[in-house]
Amino acid sequence: MGFDLCMAFEKGRIESEDGRVLFAAATRPLGFWARARGLLGRKALADDQAWWFEPCGAVHTLGMRVAIDIVHLDRAGRVLRIRRQAGPASVSWAPGGRCVIETGAGNAVRAGIRAGQVLRFVV
């Protein structure tokens, strides 16, 4: 069985608590290997694309081709930290972090994401 065949992904969208769609094309990797690969080797994301990693307390951008925005969430989906335009070879974490959203550089600002906001992944 090939490496990609061992990975599963769930498609959905990311919404704010008031139901506003922030990212219409969201992907949630399921299982260790899918989360471990994440965006490695992938091209830049469109404005409406994001990845939701759970559980995930910290991420790295080693091997990434493009800068990304990283949003750290707690267990309830509350935004703890927004790391804008994280370039290759960086690490990002937030105390109490349980989930991470990765999206293209500048997309967190375009989507209006702010600290304290509650977000959710919807299938």
Secondary structure, DSSP 8 states (H G I E B T S, - for coil): --TGGG-EEEEEEEEETTS-EEEEEEEEEESHHHHHHTTTT-----TTEEEEESS-SEEE-TT-SS-EEEEEE-TT-BEEEEEEEE-SS-EEE-TT--EEEEEETTHHHHHT--TT-BEEEE-
